[in-house]
């Protein structure tokens, strides 16, 4: 009898890659998948615990799935991912319906774990957090097939004071380049046209195994793969952005002029308390250099509002920096007090209402910057990748090089022409609507 699995993937894009690997291993073993809980024989929840909201979502999902297990609607429930790694004992005690807990470095045992459960054996599976990153797995791509994430490393060595990642993912471990190139070629053969490089930090890729930062070399090699049209970089720490990387982004035609550099703050006092390795002057220098060397670069960043000890003056300093730097894309998270991190025990914790008010102020400021930038795009011609079509309308949803999936905006393309997801088209921007753009095919706009 073929068993059907309901798979729930939560959290970041790096976690999604793990989910796609697990799906690939299960498919190879003959398991099938369903989105309908009434058809499922088992449920796998790949959890997240990076911040409080992610933890709450993971716990609530596990509790919801536990009801199915308790009622006999499914025969098995597995908890995987960061929350499962971090709170293994608590999950076993508080949610006994979970049959097996799978640690972050034990995802290669997902099929064996399910096989055993169906045979009446329940055994949690963990491995050392220093385990080599899993490679060579044919993933089930869940992003639509036209773009995919390529996870180039596991873990992190930065140890920012607010972050739990090193304790649930281990130290920084790069995936060997030959494995990444093999995986990228396989993805290209499957129809993937955009590769999005992710890790806890992409900029130090290779230093642990090659003795030098090998991200530029990896980019050059990825650009040689037929079928890949765009390569996008996420999670580039500003202190690690050097001239060689800038040249690779500038000169390689397939590398999008887009960079995600999470700065978190701009007050030197707060950056120091966060354990960050840059100050405001260095941040500004990196940003100015990027814009000087790559004038059309799109810069995205993320900020934390209400970090312990953040004064009104620190917040105003951050606001002034954002206003001065005019980031193209920006997200803000209220500080999440995560146990077992140094920041959780710091004095001067900020009240929740103050965190939210400061977050709202930053987002309101960024909204003005973003809306103004969107208006300046009107009249420009841009290459865009089709994401899909709006039902019953002659309008397609697309992304430009300035738009990473799921976090940035869209370009809505009005045309009666039949287009396919993954198609690349030239679009003339005719209007802007808040964060999004509206346009028409260039050869129809004459």
Phi and psi in degrees as a GROMACS rama.xvg file:
@    title "Ramachandran Plot"
@    xaxis  label "Phi"
@    yaxis  label "Psi"
@TYPE xy
-79.5905  126.393  UNK-2
-89.3073  141.797  UNK-3
-109.584  135.607  UNK-4
-115.46  131.611  UNK-5
-94.4198  117.562  UNK-6
-113.182  125.49  UNK-7
-116.91  118.812  UNK-8
-110.562  123.183  UNK-9
-116.777  163.264  UNK-10
88.9704  -148.949  UNK-11
-83.4295  175.49  UNK-12
-67.6662  -26.5979  UNK-13
-68.217  -38.1804  UNK-14
-66.7429  -34.6062  UNK-15
-62.0991  -38.8365  UNK-16
-61.1759  -42.5819  UNK-17
-58.7781  -42.3306  UNK-18
-62.1636  -43.3268  UNK-19
-65.1212  -33.5287  UNK-20
-66.3045  -44.5132  UNK-21
-63.1743  -40.2612  UNK-22
-60.9122  -40.6771  UNK-23
-63.3999  -42.4539  UNK-24
-67.5873  -38.2213  UNK-25
-67.9477  -40.4071  UNK-26
-62.1867  -39.0205  UNK-27
-64.1025  -29.5705  UNK-28
-86.5826  2.50268  UNK-29
96.2101  1.7376  UNK-30
-73.3241  149.739  UNK-31
-113.237  168.469  UNK-32
-126.139  152.412  UNK-33
-147.526  150.242  UNK-34
-98.2897  -1.41527  UNK-35
-101.822  113.804  UNK-36
-62.6524  -21.0185  UNK-37
-73.7717  -20.0021  UNK-38
-97.1147  -13.6606  UNK-39
-76.2292  140.116  UNK-40
-92.1253  -25.8359  UNK-41
-149.892  158.827  UNK-42
-126.027  134.602  UNK-43
-118.101  126.722  UNK-44
-115.282  115.047  UNK-45
-92.8698  108.576  UNK-46
-94.6805  168.473  UNK-47
-134.516  152.14  UNK-48
-146.083  26.2621  UNK-49
-64.8299  -45.5799  UNK-50
-132.664  172.761  UNK-51
-56.355  -43.7049  UNK-52
-62.9139  -39.1063  UNK-53
-66.9624  -39.2586  UNK-54
-62.013  -45.2819  UNK-55
-62.665  -42.4662  UNK-56
-62.2121  -42.6242  UNK-57
-65.1429  -44.4322  UNK-58
-63.5102  -45.8579  UNK-59
-62.6969  -38.3534  UNK-60
-65.1163  -44.2388  UNK-61
-60.8921  -41.5564  UNK-62
-64.732  -39.2761  UNK-63
-64.0545  -43.969  UNK-64
-70.5757  -30.2458  UNK-65
-63.2298  -31.826  UNK-66
-64.7732  -39.0389  UNK-67
-62.2119  -41.7339  UNK-68
-66.7467  -41.9934  UNK-69
-64.9903  -37.6803  UNK-70
-82.7278  -1.71725  UNK-71
79.7178  12.3763  UNK-72
-73.49  -26.8545  UNK-73
-130.222  155.015  UNK-74
-91.4823  -15.9409  UNK-75
-151.427  146.9  UNK-76
-138.268  122.762  UNK-77
-117.369  133.696  UNK-78
-106.36  123.481  UNK-79
-124.437  176.881  UNK-80
89.1156  -167.587  UNK-81
-66.2346  -43.5763  UNK-82
-63.5162  -39.7742  UNK-83
-64.29  -38.775  UNK-84
-67.5798  -43.6163  UNK-85
-76.9429  -37.7605  UNK-86
-119.566  43.162  UNK-87
-59.4272  -44.286  UNK-88
-68.7264  -41.8518  UNK-89
-63.6382  -39.6821  UNK-90
-64.0981  -44.096  UNK-91
-60.2114  -37.6178  UNK-92
-78.5112  -46.7655  UNK-93
-87.604  -24.0902  UNK-94
-129.067  73.7162  UNK-95
-65.5857  -13.6052  UNK-96
-69.1053  -17.4364  UNK-97
-69.588  118.196  UNK-98
-76.8974  -41.5388  UNK-99
-142.392  139.814  UNK-100
-108.055  129.746  UNK-101
-113.593  117.881  UNK-102
-68.2855  165.402  UNK-103
-63.512  -26.6084  UNK-104
-102.485  11.2535  UNK-105
-115.579  19.5239  UNK-106
-66.6188  -18.8591  UNK-107
-68.818  -8.11204  UNK-108
-102.416  14.1332  UNK-109
-60.0848  -44.9411  UNK-110
-67.177  -42.2521  UNK-111
-63.1104  -38.3116  UNK-112
-63.5733  -43.1033  UNK-113
-68.1622  -41.9248  UNK-114
-55.126  -45.6413  UNK-115
-65.5582  -40.8475  UNK-116
-59.7424  -44.3728  UNK-117
-67.5548  -18.1622  UNK-118
-95.3671  7.02822  UNK-119
89.1382  10.345  UNK-120
-108.514  129.556  UNK-121
-123.344  112.343  UNK-122
-141.701  117.686  UNK-123
-64.9139  152.484  UNK-124
-133.565  119.445  UNK-125
-133.08  154.614  UNK-126
-135.687  169.303  UNK-127
-56.6529  141.766  UNK-128
-70.6006  -6.18329  UNK-129
-98.2224  10.0443  UNK-130
-56.5318  143.33  UNK-131
-62.3272  143.795  UNK-132
-57.9054  142.085  UNK-133
-70.6277  132.443  UNK-134
-137.471  171.48  UNK-135
77.6608  12.2123  UNK-136
-96.9998  129.741  UNK-137
-79.4894  106.596  UNK-138
-75.1804  155.015  UNK-139
-95.9067  104.32  UNK-140
-73.124  126.194  UNK-141
-109.155  8.08541  UNK-142
-97.1372  11.4106  UNK-143
105.774  -12.442  UNK-144
95.1044  -19.3933  UNK-145
-93.6417  -18.4001  UNK-146
-138.705  156.693  UNK-147
-153.097  152.408  UNK-148
-88.1959  141.056  UNK-149
-118.714  106.597  UNK-150
-83.5239  115.155  UNK-151
-96.3202  -9.0278  UNK-152
-160.417  164.33  UNK-153
-124.241  148.81  UNK-154
75.9067  -175.153  UNK-155
-157.889  145.184  UNK-156
-109.206  0.669346  UNK-157
-73.2494  -37.3888  UNK-158
55.9576  48.8464  UNK-159
-60.0983  145.541  UNK-160
-69.4873  -15.3404  UNK-161
-97.7705  -4.28596  UNK-162
-109.233  135.651  UNK-163
-96.1976  -7.73518  UNK-164
-53.511  -47.0565  UNK-165
-57.9465  -26.9041  UNK-166
-82.4577  -16.1628  UNK-167
-114.635  -12.343  UNK-168
-122.878  -11.9224  UNK-169
86.578  -171.624  UNK-170
-79.2073  170.439  UNK-171
-68.9207  124.866  UNK-172
-135.407  111.431  UNK-173
-75.4289  147.126  UNK-174
-82.6519  130.037  UNK-175
-51.9154  141.571  UNK-176
-60.3678  -39.8737  UNK-177
-63.0962  -32.6105  UNK-178
-69.2991  -40.5929  UNK-179
-65.8722  -41.2711  UNK-180
-66.6197  -37.8969  UNK-181
-63.7347  -44.0156  UNK-182
-64.8359  -41.4892  UNK-183
-64.0861  -39.7542  UNK-184
-64.1329  -39.6978  UNK-185
-62.9816  -43.9326  UNK-186
-61.8456  -41.5911  UNK-187
-62.4568  -40.3326  UNK-188
-64.2942  -26.8179  UNK-189
-83.499  -2.06375  UNK-190
105.843  2.52129  UNK-191
-69.486  131.098  UNK-192
-113.217  -19.0444  UNK-193
-124.296  124.431  UNK-194
-103.219  130.495  UNK-195
-115.086  110.914  UNK-196
-81.3952  126.055  UNK-197
-133.763  155.221  UNK-198
-172.704  175.127  UNK-199
-60.3736  -33.3241  UNK-200
-150.944  121.32  UNK-201
-84.9893  -24.8966  UNK-202
-69.0244  -23.9494  UNK-203
-98.2393  14.7124  UNK-204
-50.375  131.957  UNK-205
91.5199  -17.5086  UNK-206
-63.0948  -32.8245  UNK-207
-74.4785  -27.6765  UNK-208
-110.356  -21.512  UNK-209
-112.01  -14.6852  UNK-210
86.1058  3.82481  UNK-211
-151.632  163  UNK-212
-76.5518  112.818  UNK-213
-103.516  10.8064  UNK-214
-59.8605  -44.0127  UNK-215
-58.3252  -42.6881  UNK-216
-62.7983  -41.1722  UNK-217
-61.8914  -43.3504  UNK-218
-60.1207  -46.224  UNK-219
-58.2877  -42.3236  UNK-220
-69.5736  -40.6259  UNK-221
-63.5912  -34.1358  UNK-222
-66.454  -17.2763  UNK-223
-82.7543  -7.55318  UNK-224
-80.0503  123.813  UNK-225
-64.3698  140.403  UNK-226
98.6677  -28.5953  UNK-227
-79.5253  126.985  UNK-228
-107.368  -39.6093  UNK-229
-125.348  142.476  UNK-230
-127.961  125.264  UNK-231
-119.583  140.297  UNK-232
-108.572  127.311  UNK-233
-117.264  158.133  UNK-234
60.3266  54.6446  UNK-235
-101.301  111.172  UNK-236
-70.1344  131.853  UNK-237
-60.5869  -33.4318  UNK-238
-69.2541  -14.7746  UNK-239
-102.729  0.635824  UNK-240
-81.5888  112.784  UNK-241
-116.948  178.4  UNK-242
-61.4001  -37.6342  UNK-243
-64.0005  -41.1414  UNK-244
-67.136  -42.0394  UNK-245
-60.162  -42.8278  UNK-246
-63.4515  -39.2511  UNK-247
-63.5886  -42.5514  UNK-248
-65.8376  -42.0262  UNK-249
-69.492  -41.282  UNK-250
-95.9522  -25.7278  UNK-251
-81.883  119.104  UNK-252
-63.63  -28.4831  UNK-253
-82.1499  -16.6503  UNK-254
-81.8153  119.838  UNK-255
-62.5844  141.127  UNK-256
-80.6033  67.6613  UNK-257
-144.493  133.226  UNK-258
-142.498  129.315  UNK-259
-98.8941  113.848  UNK-260
-127.26  99.1877  UNK-261
-72.0518  107.682  UNK-262
-92.3763  -24.9478  UNK-263
72.3332  -36.4884  UNK-264
-164.774  176.633  UNK-265
-132.143  -6.01769  UNK-266
-80.3866  125.487  UNK-267
-58.4812  -35.9933  UNK-268
-63.1029  -47.8732  UNK-269
-70.8883  -40.1109  UNK-270
-58.9536  -38.7214  UNK-271
-66.3234  -43.186  UNK-272
-64.7921  -30.0261  UNK-273
-74.7792  -14.4974  UNK-274
79.9086  18.6059  UNK-275
-77.0144  158.612  UNK-276
-109.314  19.1749  UNK-277
-131.659  152.65  UNK-278
-110.609  174.581  UNK-279
-59.94  -40.9002  UNK-280
-62.6776  -41.4529  UNK-281
-67.7858  -40.0182  UNK-282
-59.0956  -46.2291  UNK-283
-64.3126  -38.5789  UNK-284
-63.9143  -41.5319  UNK-285
-64.4968  -45.4396  UNK-286
-62.8473  -44.4465  UNK-287
-65.0457  -38.2229  UNK-288
-66.3771  -43.0391  UNK-289
-58.5055  -43.964  UNK-290
-73.2204  -27.9647  UNK-291
-72.5874  -43.06  UNK-292
-79.0534  -32.3389  UNK-293
-130.356  81.8271  UNK-294
-56.3207  -29.7949  UNK-295
-97.001  16.9755  UNK-296
-67.8614  142.088  UNK-297
-102.495  121.456  UNK-298
-109.618  125.082  UNK-299
-111.208  144.428  UNK-300
-143.686  167.877  UNK-301
-128.901  147.957  UNK-302
-128.767  156.32  UNK-303
-114.849  124.745  UNK-304
-100.952  136.736  UNK-305
79.7673  32.0208  UNK-306
-63.8191  148.636  UNK-307
-50.5581  129.986  UNK-308
87.0481  -3.5443  UNK-309
-68.1689  117.765  UNK-310
-88.8484  170.833  UNK-311
-60.0619  -35.3558  UNK-312
-67.2223  -39.6881  UNK-313
-61.0967  -43.4005  UNK-314
-63.2157  -43.3188  UNK-315
-65.3966  -34.0044  UNK-316
-64.4963  -39.8772  UNK-317
-65.7982  -43.8146  UNK-318
-58.1839  -44.0034  UNK-319
-64.2286  -37.9222  UNK-320
-65.4909  -44.9994  UNK-321
-61.4567  -42.6758  UNK-322
-63.5628  -36.9096  UNK-323
-76.6505  -39.6945  UNK-324
-81.3619  -26.4714  UNK-325
49.4761  62.9727  UNK-326
-61.9445  143.069  UNK-327
-68.916  -38.2672  UNK-328
-135.317  141.784  UNK-329
-155.808  134.873  UNK-330
-123.652  150.092  UNK-331
-130.306  132.574  UNK-332
-116.718  135.222  UNK-333
-67.5196  142.119  UNK-334
-55.9842  133.639  UNK-335
-109.854  119.49  UNK-336
-78.3599  95.4661  UNK-337
-95.5862  122.051  UNK-338
-60.0348  154.163  UNK-339
69.7874  17.3456  UNK-340
-117.269  149.381  UNK-341
-57.3657  -37.4185  UNK-342
-65.6853  -27.4258  UNK-343
-63.4407  -27.907  UNK-344
-99.4333  4.76639  UNK-345
-71.5738  147.423  UNK-346
-70.839  173.664  UNK-347
60.7717  45.3135  UNK-348
-65.1414  139.944  UNK-349
-89.6556  134.728  UNK-350
-58.88  148.805  UNK-351
-58.9824  -39.4332  UNK-352
-67.0598  -31.5792  UNK-353
-71.3951  -42.4803  UNK-354
-56.2125  -47.7474  UNK-355
-66.4037  -38.235  UNK-356
-64.8653  -41.194  UNK-357
-68.9668  -38.8234  UNK-358
-60.4617  -44.6256  UNK-359
-63.1581  -38.9849  UNK-360
-63.8472  -43.033  UNK-361
-63.835  -42.1379  UNK-362
-69.2783  -34.9175  UNK-363
-64.7922  -41.2451  UNK-364
-63.6538  -45.9356  UNK-365
-64.6196  -33.2795  UNK-366
-59.4898  -43.4964  UNK-367
-62.0805  -43.73  UNK-368
-63.5298  -45.757  UNK-369
-67.8574  -41.5016  UNK-370
-64.8721  -39.6874  UNK-371
-65.1183  -42.5416  UNK-372
-64.5232  -38.1997  UNK-373
-64.1065  -41.0084  UNK-374
-62.3621  -33.6233  UNK-375
-72.147  -12.9009  UNK-376
-81.4416  -15.9994  UNK-377
-61.2272  131.475  UNK-378
96.6903  -13.1356  UNK-379
-83.431  152.398  UNK-380
-102.784  132.559  UNK-381
-139.105  149.371  UNK-382
-80.4261  140.589  UNK-383
-142.331  151.654  UNK-384
-107.291  128.361  UNK-385
-71.6865  130.002  UNK-386
-99.9238  -27.8023  UNK-387
165.366  -177.207  UNK-388
-120.636  142.748  UNK-389
-77.6012  127.592  UNK-390
-55.9319  134.142  UNK-391
64.0404  19.223  UNK-392
-132.804  154.938  UNK-393
-89.4218  51.7084  UNK-394
-134.509  131.289  UNK-395
-109.984  149.63  UNK-396
-96.5364  130.134  UNK-397
-136.651  167.376  UNK-398
-127.552  145.713  UNK-399
-100.277  179.563  UNK-400
-61.8707  -18.6296  UNK-401
-80.9124  -2.50616  UNK-402
-125.114  106.948  UNK-403
-79.1861  145.919  UNK-404
-64.281  142.759  UNK-405
74.6265  -7.93309  UNK-406
-125.574  -22.668  UNK-407
-112.062  -167.8  UNK-408
-89.3735  -166.548  UNK-409
-131.088  161.858  UNK-410
-115.509  116.37  UNK-411
-91.2686  123.503  UNK-412
-109.811  119.339  UNK-413
-92.6342  119.25  UNK-414
-163.669  150.069  UNK-415
-90.9506  -6.06733  UNK-416
-70.2319  145.797  UNK-417
-80.4383  120.552  UNK-418
-121  157.638  UNK-419
-116.389  148.673  UNK-420
-56.9935  131.061  UNK-421
97.2895  -11.667  UNK-422
-67.1544  144.104  UNK-423
-104.048  131.683  UNK-424
-136.793  158.546  UNK-425
-95.8379  129.782  UNK-426
-127.033  135.027  UNK-427
-95.0844  123.354  UNK-428
-75.2889  125.295  UNK-429
-110.316  -18.4493  UNK-430
-162.064  163.63  UNK-431
-128.605  139.616  UNK-432
-132.236  98.9945  UNK-433
55.4074  -119.367  UNK-434
-81.0638  -14.7125  UNK-435
-103.579  160.644  UNK-436
-114.688  157.638  UNK-437
-127.563  139.083  UNK-438
-157.14  -176.346  UNK-439
-139.192  157.873  UNK-440
-57.5276  137.408  UNK-441
-58.0376  -41.491  UNK-442
-76.7468  -2.17812  UNK-443
-105.459  -4.34576  UNK-444
-95.768  -3.43065  UNK-445
